[in-house]
Amino acid sequence: MHIVILPTANCVAEYGATLFIDQLSAKPDSVLGLATGSTPLALYHLLIAANQQQQVSFACAKTFNLDEYLGLNSEHPQSYRYFMQQHLFNHIDILPENTAIPDGAAADPVAACARYEQQIIAAGGIDLQLLGLGRNGHIGFNEPSSGLRSRTRIKTLTAATIADNARFFQTGDYQPHLSITMGIGTILDARKIVLLATGVTKASAVKAMIEGPLAAACPASALQLHQQATIVLDEAAASELADIEFYRHIERENQALLKRLKQQ
Ligand code: GLP
């Protein structure tokens, strides 16, 4: 794991946006894995600005979102399809047919899960996957106890996740308890992964992800198995890490090495 600790949530968004812009500059037809939640919003604003200023283009890119609520159709304001349209897709030059999100309204959701896996393979696999982090250590909607090699499937949400996401629903609105999510195995197949976590509410999940054992109890700990996973944290999210000075030291050395290589 490459751990980057930055002073503020804005710096985290800027770091993440740079990774996406660099990815698209190097490979304009990249396959991007995208996430919902509050954490990626600032990064999406930066990508929209960069796209509008013609610093980056999504015209040849394809995207696959991590997850969707089961039982909400794409027009539902709380669906993740709606979220992505509002917060990213409507404002950039991506082709609508190149944006994939699991179908929460599928007549046969089990078949929809298998189809999603096939679509990712047909696109050549995900080059760069963006992740947020649930307070309980979930990634996508892979809740604690999720199989570490799981594939896209229907998952039941925990009471904690339902409560955390209740803020997006109006009182009295139907809030789904089921989702379709890429599995942990699906996520680990991405060539590169960047997970963003900000705020003190994520600090204990961050600690379990980085310093805890590899365990289904903290699905994000599966990233310990990935060869190119970058974890970008603000100070608050990093605040429970026992070895924080060691991670800072490694990152300083990485930066110094990069600088030397650039000067050669
Ligand atoms: C949801 C999403 C996750 C996201 C998590 C954290 O449960 N399925 O992909 O990482 O929320 O969201 P937030 O960034 O709002 O804390």
Residues whose N, C-alpha, C, O or C-beta is under 5 A from the ligand:
A	BS01	GLP	A35 T36 G37 S38 T39 D67 G132 L133 G134 G140 F141
